[in-house]
């Protein structure tokens, strides 16, 4: 009887430790994320699931080209967003977000970092005066949101985010660069659906 009792206690301890490790990994190291919108098509489809490296956000800086999960400014998820604190001209991209952070999670691609000058031509990023090669984007169809020829400068500790589906993405064009402290982590792999499993 004593041996059976010891085995049961041992099983409970093992299960508790395994659950604790799983929760700890999700809280501090890797977190799953479901794609909620078409803003990252064709790279990521609605319903596709990715893994996000949370520890990288604590010990490294995002790189241009990286796909990240982050908190946008409050109001960024509303149809008529008022999440832009400063727009230099009416027809320019937003140069500065509002101070308050939304609790919503967004996923976009980093296209510019601190000190960079960024503009948009035919949906393509022009970074520090050079049009970028972006084979992963969906061609831009909406004329008004595809061309912002006047560059804005990204503030210190901020990053400019765009969806790969340039004509169907609410992103930094409308609510500004994202403070580094609002970034949750980089998406590094997709695990669902099975036919899309792989590294990003």
N, C-alpha and C positions, 0 to 999 in steps of 0.2 A: 504493500500500500504506500509506504513511504517513497519507494522508487517511482511509482506512478505519479505521486504528488510532486516530486522533484521534477519529473519530466514535463508536467503541466506548467509548473512555474517557469521552467527553462523556455518552453514554447512561447509563453506570454511575454517573457523578456525579449526573446528574439523578434517577435512580431512588433513589440513596442519600439525596439531599436530600429528595425527596418522602416517603420512608419515615420519615426523621428528623422531618420536620414533622408527619406524621400521628401518630407516636408521642408527640411533644411536645404536640400538641393534646390527645390523649387523656389524657396524664399530668397536664397542668396546666390545661387550659381546659374541654374538654367530654368527657364519658365516657358511653358507652351503658350502659343498665341494663335487664335483663329482669325483668318482674314475676313473682315466684315463687309467689304465694299469692293467695287471694281477699280479702285484708284491705282492699284499696282499691276493690273493686267498689261501686258501678257506674262510678266514675270511670276505673279502670284494671282490665282483665281479666288473668287468668293468661296469661302468654306475651306480653303486649303489651310493646313496647320503647319506652323513653323516653330522652331526652338530658338529662344532668345538667350544670349549670353549676358547674364546680369553682372557678373564679376568684371567683365571687360569695361563696363561703364564706370566702375569705381577706380580702376587702375590704369586706364588708357583713354585716349581721346578718339572720337569718331574720325574716320577718314572719308574723303570725298569718294563717292561710289558705293559706300557701305549702306545697307538697308538696316534701319533702326526702328525700334519701338520707343515711343516717347509720349509725354503729355503736351498737348498744344495749349495755347492760351484759352481761358474761359470764353465760351461762345463760339469757338472755331467749328463746333459740330452743328451749329444752327444754320438753317437755310440762308438767312441774311445775317452774316457774321459781322459783329462789331468788335472783333478781337484784334483790330489793328490800332495801335496807339499813335503811329506817325506814318503818314504817306506824303512824300515830298511834293508830288504832283498828283492830280486826280487820276491820270492814266498811267501811273507808275505802280510797281509792285510795293507791297507794304515793307517799310524800312525798319519797323520796330513793333514788337507785340505789346499787348497790355501786360500789366504786372501780375495778374492773377492766373494761376495754373489750373487747367481743367483736370478732373479726375478721369476723364476719358482717355483711352489709349489709342494712338494713331500709329500706323506703320507707313514709312516713306523712305525715299533714298536721299542721302546727304549729297548735295550738289555744290556746296560752298561752305567754307569755314571762316574763322575769325580773320578779319582784314582783307578777305577776298572781295573783288568787285564782280557782281553777277547781273547778267541781263538775259533776255529770252528772245530768240529769233526763230519763227516757225516752230515753236515748241521745243527747240533745242537750246540747251544752256550755253551761254557765252561767258566763260570764266576768265576773268582778268584779260579780256580782249580776245580770247581764242574760243572759237566754236568747238564744243566737245563732241567726240565720237560717242554716240549713245545708241548702239544697235539694239538695246533691250527695250526701248520705249515704243509705245503705241503712237503712231503719227497724230499730230494735233489737228483737230478739225474745226474747233471754235475760234474764229479769227480774233475776237477781242481778247481772249485769255492766252493766246499763243505768242503774241508779240509784245514785249516790253523792252524796247531798244535802249532806254536810259538806264544805265547800271546803278545799282545801290551797293553800298559798302556794308559788309556784315560786321556788326559790333564785336568787340572782344568777348570771348567765351560764349559765342552764339554760333548756330549752324542753320543753314538754309535748306529746307526739305521740299522735295517735289515728288509727286506720284509718277510712276512710269507711264500711266495712262493720262497723258497731259491734258486732254480735253475733258476728262471726267475725274478730276481730283481737286478737292479743297485742300490747299497746302500753303506753304510760306508765301506764295504770291499774294494771298489774300489776308493772312494774319501774321506775317513776318517771321524773322529768324527765331529759332528756339534756343533758350538758354541751355547750356551744357548740363546743368543740374536737373533739368526736366527729362533728360534722356534716360530710359530704363536700361537699354542694352541693344546689342547688335543681333539681328536675325542671321543665323549661320547655317541652318539646315531646315529642310521640309520633310515631314514624316507622314503626311496624309494629304491626298489619297495615295495608295501604294504605288501607283504608276508614276507619281511625281517625287518619290523619295530621293533625296540627294542633298548635296551641299549647295548653298547659294553663292 
